[in-house]
Amino acid sequence: MSYIFTKHATEQYVARLQRLGATIPKDPEKVLRRLIDMAVEVRMDNRHIVRRLINHGFKVARYLEADGWRFVVSEDNIVITVEHTDPAKN
């Protein structure tokens, strides 16, 4: 499947890597593409989904996870943001 990464998604990934003290890849989007290719869709609990719907202008999204990273993807396969699966690391 083909995904489009927003600038925000890539910037959030880099910012979160920096906060973790991790090495920033030369081509973050290339790394993100590799991760999303192996990601599996996860189901969030209903409270989480409702809170996100309200906070993000009622945009429906699905959630994919791989290697400790969560991709928030819109219905038209646009990656809205990338976050760590551990909220303490965001």
N, C-alpha and C positions, 0 to 999 in steps of 0.2 A: 504494500500500500504506500502511496506517496503522501507525504506530509509537508506542509509549509510551516516553517518556524518564524514566528514574529520576532522582531528585534527585541522586544520585551522578554520573550522566553529565553533567548540566547544570553541577554544581559543578566537575567536572574540566575541562570545556571553559572555563569562566570562569577557573579557576586557571591553566590553561595559557596562555590569552590574556594574563593579568596577567604571567606570567613572561616572555612574549615582548615585553612593553611595548606590547601592542596595545590599542586602544580596546575597552572592554567595551560590548556592545550593551545597550540598555534592556530588550530582550526576547530573552535568549539562546536560549530554546527556539524562538522564531520563526526565528531564523537557522539553528539546527540543523535544523529541519524543511525549510527551503529547501535546505540542503546535502544532507540525506539523500535528498531527492527526486531529486537529480541524481547520487547516488552509484551506483557500480558495484560488484558483488561481486568480491572478490579472493580468490585462493587463497594461503594462507600455506604455507610449507614445513612438512614433517611434523614436524621437531624443534620448531618454534615451536608448532604445534598441540598436540603432546603436552605440552610444558612448560606451556602455558596450561591445558590440561585438568586437569593435576595441581594447579596453583596456584589454580584456581578451582572446586574441588570437583567436578570431572568434569562441568561444565555444557558442553554442546555449544553452540557459537556459530558464527556466520558473520561475515564481515568485509566491510564496505562502505567504499569510499573516495571522497572528493570534495574537491577543492581543498586537498589537503594534510592532510586530517583522516580518521581511521579511526573507524568506528562498530563497536563490538562488540555484536552483536545475538543475543539468545537465540532459541530455536526458536519461541517464542510472540510474536516481534516486539517484545520489550522491549529497548530500548537500554541496555545494562549500563554502558558507559562510552564516552567519546569521548577519543581520543588523537591526537597529531600523528603523521603517518606517518614523520617524522624523529625517531628515538628521542632524539637530543640536545636536542630541543625539548620533551620531556615533562618 
